[in-house]
């Protein structure tokens, strides 16, 4: 497995995000303390459910090309305080099927099941926002070889995603939301075969992007987004991880099985929102993630109900 050296710019970025994470955690601790003390100012509860389907083609530099289909279901509960801050918890189930072209290991296909539990926190600031998403879960893999050998190794993963963004209104209809985020990914898997011992992997992605929204009346809203994503550590984990930073808004982070892919890629997306008062919202999105060796198409939908 390839490992990268850590240059000084990487260390500076890590220090920057550690500082942002400390500030965010401090805000989260303050909010939880207020909630559990039963202070006034609690707003409403929201429950949401979402589903998505993803198709991916990967052509790594040093392994056989692969095709992957994945679907996932998510559900969560959020507590919105009158101050605007939101605390949330969610469960995420994902199922993946992968097929490889002929290769030296005689690996034919595989599958993976992921069970993930996460916590979210959002804090609005003057013309800006802070977002923190932390999750972890269990992974179950299945690998099948040309020799009819079948393996079912297990593993677990953890993700941390802090984000800081600006909220810039342009008139009453248009909003611009540039943001900077980082995604740290940790993955462990048990022994897979004589070729792969148990191992730990670390990933660190930096995301720099822009979200836009166009309000067409009080009910309908169009949204667009574009992001540049860069991988700093570039190890080769054996998992595909998806996590939700907002209800109905998915941030795909692709981790390839065995083989190096490009360090930089683009993430583009469009979506539509329907709001029926303050209690019911519908979301629909399409996302495209691509680089020199990988292309992913994701469609998702979400229902959010508040009271």
C-alpha positions as CSV (number, residue, x, y, z in Angstrom):
1,X,0.0,0.0,0.0
2,X,1.4,3.4,-0.9
3,X,2.1,6.0,1.8
4,X,2.8,9.7,1.4
5,X,5.2,12.0,3.2
6,X,3.8,14.9,5.0
7,X,5.1,18.3,3.7
8,X,5.0,21.5,5.6
9,X,1.9,22.9,3.8
10,X,0.1,19.8,4.9
11,X,1.1,20.4,8.6
12,X,-0.1,24.0,8.4
13,X,-3.5,22.8,7.0
14,X,-3.8,20.3,9.8
15,X,-3.0,22.9,12.4
16,X,-5.6,25.2,10.9
17,X,-8.3,22.6,11.0
18,X,-7.4,21.5,14.5
19,X,-8.1,25.1,15.6
20,X,-11.4,25.2,13.7
21,X,-12.4,21.8,15.2
22,X,-11.6,23.0,18.7
23,X,-13.8,26.1,18.2
24,X,-16.6,24.0,16.8
25,X,-16.4,21.5,19.6
26,X,-16.5,24.3,22.2
27,X,-19.7,25.6,20.5
28,X,-21.2,22.0,20.6
29,X,-20.4,21.6,24.3
30,X,-22.0,24.9,25.1
31,X,-25.2,24.0,23.1
32,X,-25.5,20.5,24.8
33,X,-25.0,22.1,28.2
34,X,-27.8,24.5,27.5
35,X,-30.1,21.8,26.2
36,X,-29.6,19.4,29.1
37,X,-30.0,22.1,31.7
38,X,-33.5,22.6,30.3
39,X,-33.0,26.3,29.4
40,X,-35.6,28.3,27.6
41,X,-35.2,28.9,23.9
42,X,-35.7,25.4,22.5
43,X,-37.2,25.4,19.1
44,X,-38.7,22.5,17.2
45,X,-37.9,18.9,16.4
46,X,-37.4,17.6,12.9
47,X,-37.3,14.0,11.6
48,X,-35.9,13.2,8.2
49,X,-35.4,10.2,6.0
50,X,-33.3,9.9,2.8
51,X,-32.2,7.4,0.1
52,X,-29.6,7.5,-2.6
53,X,-28.2,5.4,-5.5
54,X,-24.7,5.7,-6.8
55,X,-22.9,4.3,-9.9
56,X,-19.1,4.5,-10.0
57,X,-16.4,3.5,-12.5
58,X,-12.8,3.5,-11.3
59,X,-9.7,2.8,-13.4
60,X,-6.8,2.8,-10.9
61,X,-3.2,3.1,-12.1
62,X,-2.0,-0.2,-10.6
63,X,-5.0,-2.5,-10.4
64,X,-7.9,-3.8,-12.5
65,X,-10.8,-1.4,-13.4
66,X,-13.9,-1.8,-11.3
67,X,-17.6,-0.9,-11.5
68,X,-19.6,-0.3,-8.3
69,X,-23.3,0.2,-7.6
70,X,-24.4,1.4,-4.2
71,X,-27.6,2.3,-2.5
72,X,-28.2,3.7,0.9
73,X,-30.9,4.6,3.4
74,X,-30.6,7.3,6.1
75,X,-32.8,8.6,8.9
76,X,-32.3,11.1,11.6
77,X,-33.7,13.4,14.3
78,X,-32.8,17.0,14.8
79,X,-33.4,19.5,17.5
80,X,-33.5,23.1,16.4
81,X,-33.1,25.8,19.0
82,X,-34.6,29.2,18.7
83,X,-31.1,30.7,18.4
84,X,-30.9,28.8,15.1
85,X,-28.3,26.1,16.2
86,X,-29.2,22.5,15.3
87,X,-28.2,19.3,17.0
88,X,-28.8,16.0,15.2
89,X,-28.3,12.3,15.3
90,X,-28.8,9.9,12.4
91,X,-28.4,6.2,11.2
92,X,-27.0,5.3,7.8
93,X,-27.2,1.9,6.1
94,X,-25.3,1.4,2.8
95,X,-25.0,-1.7,0.5
96,X,-22.4,-1.9,-2.3
97,X,-21.8,-4.3,-5.1
98,X,-18.5,-4.3,-7.0
99,X,-17.2,-6.1,-10.1
100,X,-13.6,-6.2,-11.2
101,X,-12.2,-6.8,-14.7
102,X,-9.7,-9.8,-15.0
103,X,-6.7,-9.3,-12.7
104,X,-3.6,-11.1,-11.3
105,X,-5.4,-11.9,-8.0
106,X,-8.4,-13.6,-9.8
107,X,-10.7,-11.3,-7.9
108,X,-14.2,-11.3,-9.5
109,X,-16.6,-9.4,-7.4
110,X,-17.5,-8.3,-3.9
111,X,-20.0,-6.6,-1.7
112,X,-20.0,-4.4,1.4
113,X,-22.5,-3.5,4.1
114,X,-22.1,-0.4,6.2
115,X,-23.9,0.5,9.5
116,X,-23.1,4.0,10.6
117,X,-24.3,6.2,13.4
118,X,-23.5,9.9,13.4
119,X,-23.9,13.2,15.2
120,X,-24.3,16.6,13.6
121,X,-24.1,20.2,14.8
122,X,-24.8,23.4,12.9
123,X,-24.3,26.9,14.2
124,X,-25.4,30.0,12.2
125,X,-23.1,33.1,12.6
126,X,-23.5,36.5,11.1
127,X,-23.4,35.9,7.3
128,X,-21.6,32.5,8.0
129,X,-22.0,29.1,9.5
130,X,-20.1,26.3,11.3
131,X,-20.9,22.7,10.7
132,X,-19.5,19.5,12.4
133,X,-20.3,16.0,11.5
134,X,-18.9,13.0,13.4
135,X,-19.8,9.4,12.7
136,X,-18.6,5.8,13.0
137,X,-19.8,2.3,12.2
138,X,-19.2,-1.3,11.3
139,X,-18.3,-2.7,7.9
140,X,-18.9,-6.2,6.5
141,X,-17.2,-7.2,3.3
142,X,-17.6,-10.1,0.9
143,X,-15.0,-11.0,-1.7
144,X,-15.3,-13.8,-4.4
145,X,-12.4,-15.2,-6.5
146,X,-12.2,-17.1,-9.7
147,X,-11.2,-20.2,-7.6
148,X,-14.7,-20.1,-6.0
149,X,-13.0,-18.9,-2.7
150,X,-15.2,-16.5,-0.8
151,X,-14.0,-14.3,2.1
152,X,-16.0,-12.2,4.5
153,X,-13.7,-9.9,6.5
154,X,-15.0,-7.3,8.9
155,X,-14.0,-3.8,9.8
156,X,-15.0,-0.5,11.2
157,X,-14.6,3.2,10.3
158,X,-14.8,6.7,11.7
159,X,-15.3,10.1,10.0
160,X,-14.8,13.7,11.2
161,X,-16.1,16.6,9.0
162,X,-15.7,20.2,10.2
163,X,-16.9,23.0,7.8
164,X,-16.9,26.8,7.8
165,X,-18.9,28.7,5.2
166,X,-20.1,32.2,4.3
167,X,-23.8,33.1,3.5
168,X,-23.9,35.9,1.0
169,X,-27.5,37.1,0.0
170,X,-27.8,38.7,-3.4
171,X,-31.2,40.4,-3.4
172,X,-34.2,38.4,-2.2
173,X,-33.9,35.4,-4.6
174,X,-30.2,34.4,-4.8
175,X,-27.8,33.2,-2.2
176,X,-24.1,32.3,-2.5
177,X,-22.4,30.1,0.1
178,X,-18.6,29.6,-0.4
179,X,-17.2,27.1,2.1
180,X,-14.0,25.3,3.2
181,X,-14.1,21.9,4.8
182,X,-12.0,18.9,5.6
183,X,-12.9,15.2,5.9
184,X,-10.8,12.9,8.0
185,X,-11.4,9.2,7.4
186,X,-10.2,6.3,9.5
187,X,-10.7,2.7,8.4
188,X,-9.7,-0.7,9.9
189,X,-10.2,-4.1,8.3
190,X,-9.4,-7.6,9.6
191,X,-7.3,-10.1,7.6
192,X,-8.7,-10.5,4.1
193,X,-6.5,-13.3,2.8
194,X,-2.9,-14.3,2.5
195,X,-2.5,-11.2,0.3
196,X,-3.9,-8.7,2.7
197,X,-3.2,-8.6,6.4
198,X,-5.4,-6.6,8.8
199,X,-4.6,-2.9,8.4
200,X,-5.5,0.7,9.4
201,X,-5.9,3.4,6.8
202,X,-6.1,7.2,7.2
203,X,-7.5,9.7,4.7
204,X,-7.6,13.5,4.7
205,X,-9.6,15.4,2.1
206,X,-9.8,19.1,1.8
207,X,-13.0,20.6,0.2
208,X,-13.2,24.1,-1.3
209,X,-16.5,24.9,-2.9
210,X,-19.5,27.1,-3.6
211,X,-23.2,26.4,-3.1
212,X,-25.8,28.6,-4.7
213,X,-29.6,28.8,-4.4
214,X,-32.3,30.5,-6.4
215,X,-35.7,31.0,-4.6
216,X,-38.7,30.9,-6.9
217,X,-41.4,32.1,-4.6
218,X,-41.9,30.7,-1.1
219,X,-42.3,27.0,-2.1
220,X,-39.7,26.1,-4.8
221,X,-36.0,26.5,-4.7
222,X,-33.2,25.5,-7.1
223,X,-29.7,24.8,-5.9
224,X,-26.3,24.2,-7.4
225,X,-22.8,23.3,-6.0
226,X,-19.3,22.9,-7.2
227,X,-16.3,21.8,-5.1
228,X,-12.6,21.0,-5.6
229,X,-11.5,18.1,-3.4
230,X,-7.8,17.2,-2.7
231,X,-6.5,14.1,-0.9
232,X,-3.4,14.7,1.2
233,X,-2.6,11.2,2.6
234,X,-3.5,9.1,-0.4
235,X,-3.5,5.7,1.2
236,X,-5.7,3.0,-0.4
237,X,-8.5,2.0,1.9
238,X,-10.9,-0.8,1.0
239,X,-14.1,1.0,1.7
240,X,-16.6,3.3,0.2
241,X,-17.9,5.9,2.7
242,X,-20.9,8.2,2.4
243,X,-22.1,10.6,5.1
244,X,-24.7,13.4,5.2
245,X,-23.7,16.8,6.3
246,X,-27.3,18.1,6.0
247,X,-30.6,16.5,5.5
248,X,-31.0,15.9,1.8
249,X,-27.4,17.1,1.1
250,X,-24.8,14.3,0.5
251,X,-21.1,14.7,0.4
252,X,-19.6,11.7,-1.4
253,X,-16.2,10.6,-0.4
254,X,-14.9,7.7,-2.5
255,X,-12.2,5.3,-1.2
256,X,-10.8,2.9,-3.8
257,X,-10.2,-0.8,-3.2
258,X,-6.5,-1.6,-3.8
259,X,-4.8,0.7,-6.3
260,X,-4.0,4.4,-6.6
261,X,-6.4,7.0,-8.0
262,X,-5.9,10.7,-8.7
263,X,-5.4,13.1,-5.8
264,X,-7.7,15.8,-7.1
265,X,-11.2,15.6,-8.3
266,X,-14.3,17.8,-8.9
267,X,-17.7,17.4,-7.3
268,X,-20.6,19.0,-9.1
269,X,-24.3,18.9,-8.1
270,X,-27.8,20.3,-8.7
271,X,-30.9,20.0,-6.7
272,X,-34.5,21.1,-6.1
273,X,-36.3,21.9,-2.8
274,X,-40.0,22.1,-2.1
275,X,-41.2,23.7,1.1
276,X,-44.7,23.4,2.4
277,X,-44.8,25.9,5.3
278,X,-42.2,25.4,8.0
279,X,-43.1,21.7,8.7
280,X,-42.6,19.7,5.5
281,X,-39.8,19.8,2.9
282,X,-38.8,17.6,0.0
283,X,-35.3,17.4,-1.5
284,X,-34.0,15.9,-4.8
285,X,-30.4,16.0,-5.9
286,X,-28.0,14.8,-8.6
287,X,-24.2,14.8,-8.0
288,X,-21.3,14.1,-10.3
289,X,-17.8,13.3,-8.9
290,X,-15.0,12.8,-11.3
291,X,-11.2,12.9,-11.8
292,X,-8.8,11.4,-14.3
293,X,-9.5,7.8,-13.2
294,X,-12.9,7.9,-11.6
295,X,-16.5,8.9,-12.4
296,X,-19.4,8.7,-9.9
297,X,-23.1,9.5,-10.5
298,X,-25.4,9.9,-7.4
299,X,-29.1,10.6,-7.2
300,X,-30.7,11.2,-3.8
301,X,-34.0,12.3,-2.3
302,X,-35.0,13.3,1.2
303,X,-38.2,14.1,3.2
304,X,-37.9,16.4,6.3
305,X,-40.8,16.8,8.7
306,X,-40.8,19.2,11.6
307,X,-43.2,20.1,14.4
